[in-house]
Amino acid sequence: MPENTAIKSSEDNTLQPDEEHPDYKLYKVKTVVDKLKVRFKANYKPKQGVLIDENIVAYRGKTSHLKGCFGIKVSCIGDASSLALYTCYLEIFQGAHAVDQGHGRQQE
């Protein structure tokens, strides 16, 4: 595999948050996801028509916060004015017990 196509996650355990922190389970991919969010916002601004799309990304590994092990739920906000879907924002579902970040109700 060429060097330019691989993404290396951090193995630096000093960056690992506490187990109670909401980003604990995703801390290895958090830097990549944060960089993607910045790029998405910088490259495209949605117009008036916005749609919300929820996808399941195939994943066969074990996750403690999901009942089934078929994939990871990713929510995307896209522009509905064109036929092409461009991701403007994404969020990885971490389970219903995740801490509320100001979007809707807090679930325990």
C-alpha positions as CSV (number, residue, x, y, z in Angstrom):
1,M,0.0,0.0,0.0
2,P,1.4,3.4,-0.9
3,E,2.4,5.6,2.0
4,N,0.0,8.5,1.1
5,T,-3.2,6.4,1.4
6,A,-2.7,5.0,4.9
7,I,-4.0,6.7,8.0
8,K,-2.1,6.0,11.2
9,S,-3.9,6.3,14.5
10,S,-2.1,7.6,17.5
11,E,-0.6,5.1,19.9
12,D,0.4,7.7,22.4
13,N,-1.4,6.6,25.6
14,T,-0.8,10.0,27.3
15,L,-3.6,11.4,25.1
16,Q,-6.1,8.8,26.4
17,P,-8.9,10.4,28.4
18,D,-10.4,9.0,31.6
19,E,-13.0,6.2,31.2
20,E,-15.8,8.6,32.2
21,H,-15.0,11.0,29.4
22,P,-17.5,10.9,26.5
23,D,-14.7,10.5,23.9
24,Y,-13.0,7.6,25.7
25,K,-14.0,4.9,23.3
26,L,-13.1,6.9,20.2
27,Y,-9.9,8.6,21.3
28,K,-7.7,6.9,18.7
29,V,-9.7,8.1,15.8
30,K,-10.8,11.4,17.3
31,T,-8.0,13.3,15.7
32,V,-8.8,12.0,12.2
33,V,-12.6,12.7,12.7
34,D,-11.8,16.2,14.0
35,K,-9.6,17.0,11.0
36,L,-12.4,15.7,8.7
37,K,-15.0,18.0,10.4
38,V,-12.7,21.0,9.8
39,R,-12.2,20.1,6.1
40,F,-15.9,19.5,5.6
41,K,-16.8,22.9,7.0
42,A,-14.1,24.7,5.1
43,N,-14.9,23.3,1.7
44,Y,-18.7,23.5,1.5
45,K,-21.5,25.6,3.0
46,P,-25.0,24.1,2.9
47,K,-27.8,26.2,1.4
48,Q,-31.4,26.4,2.7
49,G,-32.4,22.8,2.0
50,V,-30.6,20.5,4.4
51,L,-31.1,16.8,5.0
52,I,-30.0,14.4,7.7
53,D,-28.7,11.0,6.7
54,E,-27.9,8.2,9.1
55,N,-25.6,5.4,7.8
56,I,-24.2,2.2,9.2
57,V,-20.5,1.8,8.5
58,A,-19.7,-1.9,8.3
59,Y,-17.7,-3.1,11.3
60,R,-17.5,-6.6,12.6
61,G,-15.5,-6.0,15.8
62,K,-16.8,-5.9,19.3
63,T,-18.1,-2.6,20.8
64,S,-19.3,-2.3,24.3
65,H,-21.8,0.5,23.5
66,L,-23.7,-1.3,20.7
67,K,-26.1,-4.2,21.0
68,G,-25.3,-5.6,17.6
69,C,-21.9,-5.9,16.1
70,F,-22.8,-5.1,12.5
71,G,-21.6,-1.6,12.2
72,I,-21.2,1.9,13.6
73,K,-23.9,4.5,13.1
74,V,-22.7,7.8,11.6
75,S,-25.0,10.8,11.2
76,C,-24.3,13.2,8.4
77,I,-25.8,16.6,7.5
78,G,-25.9,17.2,3.7
79,D,-27.3,19.7,1.2
80,A,-30.6,18.7,-0.4
81,S,-30.6,21.3,-3.1
82,S,-28.4,19.2,-5.4
83,L,-28.6,15.6,-6.2
84,A,-25.1,14.9,-5.0
85,L,-24.7,14.4,-1.2
86,Y,-21.8,16.1,0.4
87,T,-21.1,15.6,4.1
88,C,-21.1,18.9,5.9
89,Y,-20.9,17.5,9.4
90,L,-20.6,14.0,10.9
91,E,-21.0,12.5,14.3
92,I,-20.3,8.9,15.4
93,F,-23.0,7.4,17.6
94,Q,-21.5,6.4,21.0
95,G,-24.6,4.9,22.6
96,A,-27.6,6.4,24.4
97,H,-25.6,6.8,27.6
98,A,-23.2,9.4,26.0
99,V,-23.1,12.8,27.8
100,D,-25.3,15.5,26.3
101,Q,-23.4,18.1,24.4
102,G,-26.2,20.6,24.1
103,H,-28.1,18.9,21.3
104,G,-31.5,17.8,22.6
105,R,-32.2,15.9,25.8
106,Q,-29.7,14.2,28.0
107,Q,-30.2,10.5,28.3
108,E,-28.8,8.3,31.1
